Amino acid sequence: MARLSLLLAAMGASAMTPVALAQNAKVWRLDGPARSGENAIAPGAPYAPGVGGYESDGALSLPLPEGNWRITLDLGSDTREGQTTVKAENRRLMVLNAATARGQSVTRRFAVHVHNAGLGAVPDNAPGGDHVRLRPDQAAQRNWDDRLTLEFLGKPAVRSVTVEPARGPTIFLVGDSMVADHPREPTASWGQILPLMLDDTVAVANYAESGATLKSFLADLRLDKVLSLIKPGDYLFIQFGHNDQKAQWPQTYAEAGTTYRAYLNAYIAEARRRGANPVLVTSPERRNFDARGRIIPSLGDYPAVMREMAANMHIPLIDLNRASITLYEALGPDRAPAMFNDEGRDKTHYNAWGAWMGARIIADGIRAAIPALAPHITSAPFDPARPENVAIPPSALVSSQRPLGN
């Protein structure tokens, strides 16, 4: 736990550095009457469009348009101590267990990507659609609405929230359920935990979706949405394979050596054409042990194809596949289930602990493979052969349903 305490301290260090706020910053006061230039939201006040307020589960929502936003929190209370964890939108972890003594004020800063489903008007006679294709349950998620939502968990103590436009690179995530922002406990992914391990100049824009494949991601216009926002200097992290390998899904099956390779090439080309940087991430393994306590590979040639393409095309590679095998075997058949969804009955998807270690692997991969992003990593190095414990306060929303594609 001492090692973990040092890690959490390192994550918070950069966020506490005083930085001048932009002139167009907006401040919401949560602990009392508004001061000059502020807006006040009373405890428990229901959300109102254009004003803000609290959702039925207690999360705070603020009316903000699509874009990257830099959030500055003034944490603390004059009457009690606090220990505040913050999640944004669909449970993206931003602050973990920030302790404040009574009367103390602590600043935390992070960047949040807010988006909607709109793609803009389609020119006359041009094919395509004007919005991402979402099922009703997807459209109702906080990742797609007209506001920024923040969950304050643990023993929260928050005085105010300041919002201003963020400047800096964006990491766009495309992939399946192993990357996606899951809206309800206990399922989680490395994509939801990664924001905690970056400083406040980098935003993570997670467009991954449960059950997605390289083909369905195109058909649902999710890649169109990403490409409409991505800009020179941004990053496109690509992780597919779990669902692409399913020959029983004939419309979206992509054979490893042919169509999978071709579709990856298209994603890479689209990113590069816009001046963005593609990054390939191999899919984590499923938790299938043999009698000797070794993982039985289940992803066929897909990780090998991605490794080969990264080497041949000079693209950064984060080999989550190999690292996940090391992690599972270090825990062993008895302990490894504790990092998986559905109390370990799900051998594919992670819970918060598993997602935490997956994100730690990704952060280390960024540090090693992407020099321009390495200075923005705030977490300490992680060895998957030496798993670490962490306690992340759970969100209020819970579901027993497993992710699509399970």
LOKE-310612 format. One record per residue (C-alpha): y, z, x; residue in one letter. Coordinates in steps of 0.25 Angstrom, whole numbers, padded with zeros to 4 digits, always signed. Layout:
YZXA
...
end
This chain:
+0000+0000+0000M
+0009+0002+0012A
+0008-0013+0015R
+0011-0016+0001L
+0024-0007+0001S
+0029-0015+0013L
+0026-0028+0006L
+0034-0024-0006L
+0045-0019+0002A
+0046-0032+0010A
+0046-0040-0004M
+0058-0032-0008G
+0066-0032+0005A
+0072-0046+0003S
+0075-0043-0012A
+0084-0031-0008M
+0093-0039+0001T
+0107-0039-0005P
+0111-0053-0009V
+0124-0058-0016A
+0122-0062-0031L
+0126-0076-0036A
+0139-0076-0044Q
+0131-0081-0056N
+0121-0070-0056A
+0118-0063-0069K
+0115-0048-0070V
+0107-0041-0081W
+0109-0026-0081R
+0096-0019-0086L
+0100-0004-0084D
+0112-0002-0092G
+0125-0009-0097P
+0130-0022-0090A
+0140-0021-0079R
+0150-0031-0076S
+0144-0045-0076G
+0131-0041-0080E
+0122-0042-0093N
+0114-0030-0098A
+0101-0030-0105I
+0097-0017-0112A
+0083-0011-0110P
+0073-0018-0119G
+0084-0027-0125A
+0076-0039-0130P
+0078-0053-0124Y
+0089-0061-0130A
+0092-0076-0125P
+0104-0077-0116G
+0104-0062-0114V
+0091-0057-0109G
+0082-0045-0112G
+0068-0039-0112Y
+0055-0046-0117E
+0045-0039-0126S
+0037-0035-0114D
+0049-0028-0107G
+0053-0040-0097A
+0067-0043-0095L
+0071-0058-0098S
+0084-0064-0094L
+0090-0078-0099P
+0089-0087-0087L
+0087-0102-0086P
+0077-0109-0077E
+0079-0108-0062G
+0077-0098-0051N
+0084-0085-0052W
+0087-0074-0042R
+0085-0060-0048I
+0091-0048-0043T
+0086-0034-0048L
+0093-0021-0047D
+0081-0011-0048L
+0083+0003-0050G
+0087+0014-0060S
+0097+0026-0060D
+0087+0034-0068T
+0073+0032-0062R
+0065+0026-0051E
+0058+0012-0053G
+0048+0003-0048Q
+0051-0011-0053T
+0042-0024-0053T
+0048-0037-0058V
+0041-0049-0063K
+0048-0062-0068A
+0045-0072-0078E
+0029-0073-0079N
+0027-0060-0071R
+0032-0066-0057R
+0032-0054-0048L
+0046-0052-0042M
+0048-0037-0039V
+0036-0027-0036L
+0038-0012-0037N
+0052-0011-0033A
+0055+0004-0032A
+0068+0011-0035T
+0072+0025-0035A
+0081+0031-0046R
+0095+0026-0043G
+0090+0016-0033Q
+0094+0001-0034S
+0085-0010-0028V
+0087-0025-0028T
+0076-0035-0030R
+0078-0050-0030R
+0069-0062-0033F
+0070-0076-0038A
+0064-0080-0051V
+0061-0094-0056H
+0064-0096-0071V
+0060-0109-0078H
+0057-0115-0092N
+0049-0127-0097A
+0059-0137-0097G
+0059-0150-0089L
+0071-0157-0094G
+0073-0169-0103A
+0063-0181-0100V
+0070-0194-0098P
+0068-0204-0109D
+0055-0212-0108N
+0050-0203-0097A
+0037-0195-0098P
+0036-0180-0096G
+0041-0168-0104G
+0053-0159-0105D
+0046-0146-0103H
+0033-0140-0096V
+0021-0140-0106R
+0018-0126-0109L
+0009-0119-0119R
+0015-0109-0128P
+0010-0098-0120D
+0016-0104-0108Q
+0029-0107-0114A
+0030-0092-0118A
+0029-0087-0104Q
+0041-0081-0097R
+0040-0092-0086N
+0045-0103-0096W
+0056-0095-0104D
+0071-0095-0104D
+0073-0082-0096R
+0069-0074-0084L
+0060-0063-0087T
+0058-0050-0078L
+0048-0040-0080E
+0051-0026-0074F
+0038-0018-0072L
+0033-0005-0065G
+0044+0005-0067K
+0056-0005-0068P
+0070-0001-0064A
+0080-0013-0065V
+0095-0012-0066R
+0099-0026-0067S
+0094-0041-0065V
+0103-0051-0058T
+0100-0066-0059V
+0106-0077-0051E
+0101-0091-0047P
+0091-0091-0036A
+0093-0100-0024R
+0081-0104-0015G
+0067-0111-0016P
+0058-0110-0027T
+0042-0109-0026I
+0036-0117-0037F
+0022-0114-0041L
+0013-0123-0048V
-0002-0120-0050G
-0011-0113-0060D
-0014-0099-0065S
-0016-0094-0050M
-0001-0097-0048V
+0005-0095-0062A
+0014-0085-0068D
+0005-0077-0078H
+0013-0071-0089P
+0004-0059-0092R
-0004-0049-0084E
-0014-0048-0078P
-0015-0062-0072T
-0006-0065-0061A
-0004-0076-0050S
+0002-0077-0036W
+0013-0085-0042G
+0018-0073-0050Q
+0018-0064-0038I
+0024-0073-0027L
+0038-0071-0031P
+0038-0057-0026L
+0034-0062-0012M
+0047-0071-0011L
+0061-0067-0009D
+0072-0069-0019D
+0076-0083-0014T
+0063-0090-0018V
+0059-0092-0033A
+0044-0094-0038V
+0043-0104-0049A
+0029-0103-0055N
+0025-0115-0063Y
+0010-0113-0062A
+0001-0111-0075E
-0012-0106-0078S
-0023-0117-0080G
-0014-0127-0073A
-0019-0139-0064T
-0011-0149-0056L
-0013-0159-0068K
-0009-0149-0079S
+0003-0144-0071F
+0008-0158-0072L
+0004-0161-0086A
+0011-0148-0091D
+0024-0153-0083L
+0024-0140-0075R
+0025-0148-0062L
+0037-0156-0068D
+0044-0143-0071K
+0042-0138-0057V
+0047-0152-0051L
+0059-0151-0060S
+0064-0138-0053L
+0058-0139-0039I
+0069-0142-0028K
+0069-0145-0014P
+0064-0134-0005G
+0056-0127-0016D
+0041-0126-0016Y
+0030-0130-0025L
+0017-0121-0023F
+0005-0129-0029I
-0008-0121-0032Q
-0018-0128-0041F
-0034-0129-0041G
-0040-0119-0050H
-0038-0127-0062N
-0038-0141-0056D
-0052-0139-0052Q
-0057-0138-0066K
-0065-0151-0069A
-0067-0146-0083Q
-0052-0148-0085W
-0053-0163-0084P
-0038-0166-0087Q
-0033-0157-0076T
-0045-0157-0066Y
-0040-0161-0052A
-0051-0164-0042E
-0048-0158-0029A
-0049-0170-0020G
-0042-0180-0029T
-0033-0176-0041T
-0030-0162-0036Y
-0025-0167-0023R
-0017-0179-0030A
-0010-0169-0039Y
-0007-0159-0028L
-0001-0171-0021N
+0008-0174-0033A
+0013-0160-0034Y
+0016-0160-0019I
+0023-0173-0019A
+0032-0169-0031E
+0036-0156-0024A
+0040-0164-0011R
+0047-0175-0019R
+0057-0164-0023R
+0058-0158-0010G
+0050-0146-0013A
+0038-0140-0005N
+0024-0140-0010P
+0015-0129-0006V
+0000-0129-0009L
-0007-0116-0013V
-0022-0116-0014T
-0028-0109-0026S
-0034-0095-0025P
-0049-0094-0027E
-0056-0088-0038R
-0063-0075-0036R
-0078-0079-0035N
-0085-0071-0025F
-0099-0074-0020D
-0110-0063-0016A
-0104-0061-0002R
-0090-0058-0008G
-0084-0072-0004R
-0076-0080-0013I
-0083-0093-0019I
-0073-0104-0019P
-0070-0110-0032S
-0059-0120-0030L
-0066-0131-0024G
-0058-0141-0015D
-0045-0138-0021Y
-0040-0128-0010P
-0045-0137+0001A
-0037-0149-0005V
-0025-0141-0006M
-0026-0137+0009R
-0029-0151+0013E
-0017-0156+0006M
-0008-0145+0011A
-0012-0148+0026A
-0011-0164+0024N
+0003-0163+0017M
+0009-0152+0025H
+0011-0143+0013I
+0011-0128+0014P
-0002-0122+0009L
-0005-0108+0004I
-0020-0106+0004D
-0021-0096-0007L
-0036-0100-0009N
-0041-0095+0004R
-0032-0083+0004A
-0037-0079-0010S
-0052-0080-0005I
-0048-0071+0007T
-0041-0061-0003L
-0053-0061-0013Y
-0063-0059-0002E
-0055-0048+0004A
-0055-0040-0009L
-0070-0044-0012G
-0077-0046-0025P
-0075-0031-0030D
-0060-0030-0027R
-0055-0045-0029A
-0056-0045-0045P
-0045-0034-0045A
-0035-0045-0041M
-0039-0054-0053F
-0035-0056-0067N
-0043-0050-0079D
-0048-0038-0071E
-0055-0047-0061G
-0063-0055-0072R
-0054-0067-0069D
-0058-0073-0055K
-0046-0082-0054T
-0033-0076-0058H
-0026-0065-0052Y
-0020-0052-0057N
-0007-0046-0051A
-0014-0041-0039W
-0021-0054-0036G
-0008-0062-0038A
-0001-0053-0029W
-0011-0056-0017M
-0011-0071-0021G
+0004-0071-0020A
+0004-0063-0007R
-0005-0075-0001I
+0005-0085-0006I
+0016-0078+0000A
+0009-0077+0013D
+0006-0092+0012G
+0021-0095+0010I
+0024-0087+0022R
+0014-0095+0030A
+0015-0109+0025A
+0030-0111+0020I
+0040-0107+0031P
+0052-0109+0022A
+0047-0099+0012L
+0041-0089+0021A
+0054-0081+0023P
+0055-0079+0008H
+0041-0072+0007I
+0043-0057+0006T
+0029-0052+0006S
+0021-0047+0018A
+0010-0055+0023P
-0003-0054+0015F
-0018-0055+0020D
-0027-0059+0009P
-0039-0052+0016A
-0031-0039+0014R
-0028-0038-0001P
-0017-0029-0005E
-0014-0020-0017N
-0002-0022-0026V
+0002-0016-0040A
+0011-0025-0048I
+0015-0019-0061P
+0010-0028-0073P
+0018-0035-0083S
+0018-0031-0098A
+0012-0045-0103L
-0003-0045-0102V
-0014-0055-0106S
-0029-0055-0105S
-0030-0070-0105Q
-0033-0077-0092R
-0025-0088-0087P
-0028-0102-0091L
-0038-0110-0082G
-0046-0097-0079N
end
